Amino acid sequence: MGSELQASSENQLRLDGWRIILSDAAKEVFLMMVGEELSVPTEANPPILSEVAGMVGLAGELCGVLTIRCSKASAGKIACQMLGVAESEAAGQAIDAIGEICNMVAGNFKAKIAGLEDKCMLSVPTVISGDSYDLHSLASGERIELPLLFQTQPLWFSLEIQK
């Protein structure tokens, strides 16, 4: 019983550390690629606006899925700022922008974990858009949920880790 409790405590410490790493990775990518600082919401659970979801799979030493969910309006603003063009011009690139941001956050995340960079591969990003879908993962394991704000609008980052 004591070893199970110790393993559970160590696992929680690892997940808490990874939550910080995921937050840092997302903030760095947004600052570099979008020119925008992400902030931590003051509200405990900001709404999840899942009109656009970008996903990147991780395989190797770490198996799982990194997901970014946001509103369609946020995806358009992200594309606009990434490309340096008007929102009307960037609207058609919003899906690609979310996929690329998701890919870069996943790559930055795995690069920050010692020994993982060369032992974990990323899938090609997949993006789902629309207002009528549910996202379900078949991975059984831990999940890190991280809300951050982009121009006052919530972005939800999640990392589902398969055991």
Backbone as numpy.savetxt, mean C-alpha at the origin, in Angstrom:
# Nx Ny Nz CAx CAy CAz Cx Cy Cz
2.88 -23.42 26.57 2.06 -22.22 26.57 2.92 -20.96 26.57
4.00 -20.96 27.35 4.88 -19.80 27.43 5.56 -19.50 26.11
5.98 -20.55 25.37 6.65 -20.34 24.09 5.67 -19.80 23.04
4.40 -20.21 23.12 3.39 -19.68 22.19 3.17 -18.19 22.44
3.13 -17.81 23.70 2.95 -16.41 24.06 4.14 -15.58 23.60
5.35 -16.13 23.80 6.56 -15.43 23.36 6.57 -15.29 21.84
6.21 -16.35 21.12 6.18 -16.29 19.65 5.14 -15.27 19.19
3.99 -15.24 19.85 2.94 -14.28 19.50 3.42 -12.85 19.74
4.11 -12.64 20.86 4.63 -11.31 21.19 5.71 -10.88 20.19
6.59 -11.80 19.81 7.63 -11.50 18.83 7.01 -11.20 17.46
5.98 -11.95 17.10 5.29 -11.74 15.84 4.64 -10.35 15.81
4.03 -9.95 16.93 3.39 -8.64 17.00 4.43 -7.53 16.89
5.59 -7.71 17.52 6.67 -6.73 17.40 7.13 -6.60 15.95
7.24 -7.75 15.26 7.64 -7.74 13.84 6.60 -6.97 13.02
5.33 -7.26 13.24 4.26 -6.59 12.49 4.23 -5.09 12.79
4.44 -4.71 14.04 4.48 -3.28 14.39 5.65 -2.60 13.68
6.79 -3.29 13.62 7.94 -2.75 12.90 7.66 -2.62 11.42
7.00 -3.63 10.86 6.68 -3.59 9.43 5.66 -2.51 9.12
4.76 -2.21 10.06 3.78 -1.13 9.88 4.53 0.20 9.71
5.54 0.42 10.54 6.35 1.64 10.46 7.11 1.68 9.14
7.68 0.54 8.74 8.41 0.46 7.48 7.48 0.74 6.30
6.27 0.18 6.33 5.30 0.42 5.26 4.93 1.90 5.19
4.72 2.51 6.34 4.40 3.94 6.39 5.55 4.76 5.80
6.77 4.46 6.20 7.93 5.18 5.68 8.07 4.99 4.17
7.87 3.75 3.71 7.99 3.45 2.28 6.96 4.25 1.47
5.72 4.27 1.94 4.66 5.00 1.24 4.94 6.50 1.22
5.36 7.04 2.36 5.64 8.47 2.44 6.79 8.87 1.51
7.83 8.05 1.47 8.97 8.34 0.60 8.58 8.32 -0.87
7.82 7.31 -1.27 7.40 7.19 -2.67 6.52 8.37 -3.06
5.58 8.73 -2.22 4.69 9.85 -2.55 5.45 11.17 -2.64
6.39 11.37 -1.73 7.16 12.61 -1.78 8.00 12.67 -3.05
8.62 11.55 -3.42 9.49 11.52 -4.59 8.69 11.55 -5.91
7.64 10.76 -6.02 6.94 10.60 -7.29 5.75 11.55 -7.48
5.12 11.93 -6.38 3.91 12.76 -6.47 4.20 14.18 -5.98
5.30 14.35 -5.25 5.64 15.66 -4.73 4.73 16.09 -3.60
4.24 15.11 -2.87 3.24 15.38 -1.83 3.59 14.58 -0.58
3.46 15.23 0.58 3.67 14.53 1.84 2.38 13.88 2.29
2.46 12.62 2.66 1.32 11.93 3.25 1.35 12.18 4.75
0.18 12.25 5.35 0.11 12.48 6.79 -0.74 11.39 7.44
-0.60 11.30 8.75 -1.36 10.33 9.53 -2.69 10.99 9.90
-3.80 10.31 9.67 -5.10 10.91 10.00 -5.29 11.04 11.51
-5.97 12.09 11.92 -6.28 12.25 13.35 -7.46 11.35 13.72
-8.31 11.09 12.77 -9.46 10.20 12.97 -8.96 8.76 13.04
-9.45 7.99 14.01 -8.98 6.62 14.22 -9.19 5.73 12.99
-10.34 5.78 12.41 -10.65 4.95 11.24 -11.30 5.80 10.15
-10.49 6.47 9.33 -11.10 7.26 8.25 -11.83 6.32 7.29
-12.77 6.86 6.53 -13.54 6.00 5.62 -12.65 5.36 4.56
-13.03 4.16 4.18 -12.32 3.47 3.10 -13.07 3.74 1.81
-12.44 4.49 0.91 -13.03 4.80 -0.38 -12.35 3.91 -1.41
-12.97 2.80 -1.71 -12.34 1.80 -2.57 -12.86 1.86 -4.00
-12.75 3.01 -4.63 -13.15 3.10 -6.03 -12.02 2.64 -6.94
-10.78 2.69 -6.40 -9.61 2.23 -7.14 -8.74 1.44 -6.16
-8.31 0.26 -6.58 -7.42 -0.55 -5.74 -6.28 -1.08 -6.59
-5.06 -0.77 -6.18 -3.87 -1.29 -6.82 -3.31 -2.42 -5.97
-2.85 -3.50 -6.61 -2.33 -4.65 -5.87 -1.05 -5.14 -6.50
-0.09 -5.51 -5.64 1.16 -6.11 -6.09 1.40 -7.32 -5.20
1.65 -8.47 -5.83 1.95 -9.68 -5.08 3.42 -9.75 -4.72
3.71 -10.38 -3.59 5.07 -10.62 -3.14 5.27 -12.13 -3.04
6.39 -12.62 -3.54 6.65 -14.07 -3.50 8.11 -14.31 -3.17
8.36 -15.34 -2.41 9.72 -15.70 -2.00 9.77 -15.81 -0.50
10.77 -15.18 0.12 10.91 -15.18 1.58 9.68 -14.57 2.26
9.06 -13.63 1.59 7.83 -13.01 2.07 6.78 -13.19 0.98
5.69 -13.83 1.34 4.59 -14.04 0.38 3.37 -13.27 0.87
2.74 -12.55 -0.04 1.56 -11.81 0.33 1.14 -10.85 -0.77
0.33 -9.87 -0.38 -0.18 -8.88 -1.33 -0.17 -7.51 -0.66
0.38 -6.53 -1.37 0.31 -5.14 -0.94 -0.79 -4.47 -1.75
-1.67 -3.77 -1.07 -2.81 -3.12 -1.72 -2.88 -1.65 -1.33
-3.21 -0.81 -2.30 -3.51 0.60 -2.05 -4.94 0.83 -2.54
-5.77 1.40 -1.67 -7.16 1.71 -2.04 -7.40 3.20 -1.85
-8.12 3.78 -2.82 -8.40 5.22 -2.75 -9.63 5.55 -3.58
-10.03 6.81 -3.52 -11.14 7.28 -4.34 -10.65 7.52 -5.77
-11.59 7.57 -6.69 -11.27 7.87 -8.08 -10.67 9.27 -8.20
-11.20 10.21 -7.40 -10.68 11.58 -7.43 -9.23 11.62 -6.97
-8.90 10.88 -5.91 -7.52 10.85 -5.43 -6.60 10.23 -6.47
-7.05 9.16 -7.13 -6.24 8.52 -8.17 -5.95 9.51 -9.29
-6.94 10.31 -9.66 -6.75 11.32 -10.71 -5.76 12.39 -10.30
-5.83 12.84 -9.03 -4.90 13.86 -8.54 -3.48 13.31 -8.46
-3.35 12.04 -8.07 -2.03 11.41 -8.01 -1.42 11.37 -9.41
-2.20 10.94 -10.39 -1.71 10.89 -11.78 -1.34 12.28 -12.27
-2.16 13.26 -11.97 -1.93 14.65 -12.37 -0.58 15.14 -11.85
-0.32 14.90 -10.58 0.92 15.37 -9.98 2.13 14.55 -10.42
1.94 13.26 -10.64 3.05 12.42 -11.12 3.50 12.87 -12.51
2.52 13.18 -13.36 2.81 13.52 -14.76 3.05 15.01 -14.98
2.65 15.82 -14.01 2.82 17.26 -14.15 1.92 17.85 -15.21
0.71 17.31 -15.33 -0.25 17.80 -16.32 -1.57 18.11 -15.62
-2.49 18.73 -16.34 -3.81 19.05 -15.80 -4.56 17.77 -15.49
-5.47 17.85 -14.51 -6.24 16.66 -14.13 -7.01 16.07 -15.31
-7.52 16.92 -16.18 -8.27 16.41 -17.33 -7.38 15.58 -18.24
-6.11 15.96 -18.38 -5.17 15.20 -19.20 -4.74 13.91 -18.51
-4.67 13.94 -17.18 -4.17 12.80 -16.42 -5.24 11.75 -16.13
-6.51 12.10 -16.33 -7.60 11.20 -15.95 -7.45 9.80 -16.56
-7.03 9.72 -17.80 -6.86 8.44 -18.47 -5.67 7.64 -17.97
-4.79 8.30 -17.20 -3.59 7.64 -16.69 -3.71 7.27 -15.21
-4.85 7.55 -14.59 -5.02 7.33 -13.15 -4.80 5.87 -12.76
-5.31 4.95 -13.54 -5.17 3.52 -13.23 -3.69 3.13 -13.27
-2.99 3.55 -14.32 -1.56 3.24 -14.43 -0.78 3.86 -13.28
-1.15 5.07 -12.89 -0.44 5.76 -11.81 -0.58 5.00 -10.50
-1.78 4.54 -10.18 -1.98 3.79 -8.94 -1.21 2.47 -8.98
-1.20 1.80 -10.13 -0.43 0.57 -10.25 1.05 0.82 -10.05
1.57 1.89 -10.64 2.99 2.20 -10.50 3.34 2.60 -9.07
2.49 3.41 -8.44 2.73 3.80 -7.04 2.73 2.56 -6.15
1.77 1.67 -6.35 1.70 0.44 -5.56 2.98 -0.38 -5.74
3.43 -0.51 -6.97 4.65 -1.26 -7.27 5.86 -0.63 -6.58
5.95 0.69 -6.61 7.09 1.37 -6.00 7.06 1.28 -4.47
5.87 1.37 -3.87 5.77 1.23 -2.42 6.18 -0.19 -2.02
5.71 -1.20 -2.76 6.09 -2.58 -2.46 7.60 -2.78 -2.58
8.19 -2.23 -3.63 9.64 -2.34 -3.82 10.42 -1.63 -2.73
9.97 -0.44 -2.35 10.62 0.32 -1.29 10.48 -0.40 0.05
9.30 -0.98 0.31 9.06 -1.73 1.54 10.02 -2.90 1.65
10.10 -3.72 0.62 10.96 -4.91 0.71 12.44 -4.54 0.77
12.82 -3.42 0.17 14.22 -2.97 0.22 14.62 -2.52 1.62
13.65 -2.14 2.44 13.94 -1.67 3.79 14.07 -2.81 4.81
13.74 -4.03 4.42 13.83 -5.16 5.34 15.10 -5.94 5.01
15.99 -5.99 5.98 17.31 -6.62 5.78 17.16 -8.05 5.24
17.88 -8.32 4.16 17.92 -9.65 3.58 16.74 -10.02 2.70
15.78 -9.13 2.55 14.57 -9.47 1.80 14.63 -9.02 0.34
15.37 -7.98 0.06 15.34 -7.37 -1.27 15.59 -8.37 -2.40
16.59 -9.23 -2.25 16.91 -10.20 -3.31 16.18 -11.52 -3.15
15.42 -11.69 -2.07 14.76 -12.96 -1.80 13.24 -12.85 -1.88
12.78 -11.77 -2.46 11.34 -11.55 -2.60 11.10 -10.86 -3.94
10.25 -11.46 -4.75 9.94 -10.88 -6.06 8.56 -10.26 -6.03
8.37 -9.27 -6.91 7.08 -8.59 -7.02 6.38 -8.98 -8.30
5.07 -9.06 -8.23 4.28 -9.32 -9.43 4.07 -8.03 -10.20
3.55 -8.15 -11.38 3.11 -6.98 -12.15 1.89 -6.43 -11.42
1.79 -5.11 -11.29 0.63 -4.53 -10.58 -0.69 -4.85 -11.29
-1.71 -5.02 -10.47 -3.08 -5.18 -10.95 -3.90 -4.07 -10.33
-4.78 -3.45 -11.13 -5.62 -2.36 -10.60 -7.07 -2.68 -10.93
-7.90 -2.52 -9.92 -9.35 -2.69 -10.07 -9.99 -1.33 -9.86
-10.96 -0.99 -10.69 -11.66 0.28 -10.48 -13.16 0.07 -10.63
-13.90 0.91 -9.96 -15.35 0.83 -9.98 -15.87 1.07 -8.59
-17.17 1.13 -8.48 -17.73 1.39 -7.15 -18.54 0.22 -6.61
-18.43 -0.92 -7.23 -19.22 -2.05 -6.78 -18.40 -3.33 -6.81
-17.45 -3.42 -5.91 -16.67 -4.65 -5.80 -16.25 -4.85 -4.35
-16.01 -6.07 -3.99 -15.45 -6.43 -2.70 -14.12 -7.10 -2.96
-13.15 -6.79 -2.13 -11.81 -7.34 -2.28 -11.60 -8.37 -1.19
-11.32 -9.61 -1.59 -11.11 -10.69 -0.64 -9.79 -11.36 -0.96
-9.01 -11.60 0.07 -7.75 -12.32 -0.11 -7.90 -13.73 0.43
-7.32 -14.69 -0.27 -7.36 -16.06 0.19 -6.16 -16.39 1.06
-5.27 -15.40 1.26 -4.09 -15.62 2.09 -4.51 -15.77 3.55
-3.99 -16.79 4.19 -4.25 -16.95 5.62 -2.98 -16.53 6.34
-3.09 -15.50 7.12 -1.92 -14.98 7.82 -2.24 -13.67 8.47
-1.23 -12.82 8.58 -1.41 -11.52 9.22 -1.75 -10.45 8.20
-2.32 -9.36 8.73 -2.69 -8.24 7.87 -2.31 -6.95 8.58
-1.64 -6.08 7.85 -1.32 -4.74 8.35 -2.20 -3.77 7.57
-2.97 -2.95 8.27 -3.79 -1.91 7.66 -3.22 -0.56 8.05
-3.06 0.33 7.08 -2.44 1.61 7.35 -3.14 2.71 6.57
-3.92 3.55 7.27 -4.51 4.71 6.58 -3.54 5.89 6.62
-3.39 6.56 5.49 -2.62 7.80 5.40 -3.45 8.79 4.60
-3.16 10.07 4.77 -3.93 11.09 4.06 -3.11 11.70 2.93
-3.76 11.81 1.79 -3.22 12.51 0.61 -4.16 13.69 0.36
-3.67 14.90 0.58 -4.51 16.10 0.43 -5.84 15.94 1.16
-5.79 15.56 2.38 -6.93 15.35 3.30 -7.80 14.14 2.95
-7.51 13.44 1.89 -8.30 12.27 1.49 -7.58 10.98 1.91
-8.33 10.02 2.47 -7.67 8.79 2.94 -7.22 7.88 1.81
-6.03 7.35 2.00 -5.49 6.26 1.20 -5.30 5.12 2.18
-5.72 3.93 1.80 -5.54 2.77 2.67 -4.49 1.85 2.06
-3.44 1.60 2.81 -2.41 0.66 2.43 -2.61 -0.59 3.27
-2.56 -1.74 2.65 -2.64 -2.97 3.43 -1.62 -3.96 2.91
-1.09 -4.72 3.83 -0.14 -5.78 3.51 -0.68 -7.05 4.13
-1.07 -7.98 3.28 -1.53 -9.29 3.74 -0.39 -10.26 3.57
0.01 -10.87 4.67 1.16 -11.75 4.68 0.68 -13.19 4.84
1.06 -14.01 3.88 0.67 -15.42 3.92 1.64 -16.18 4.80
1.11 -17.05 5.62 1.97 -17.86 6.51 2.56 -19.03 5.75
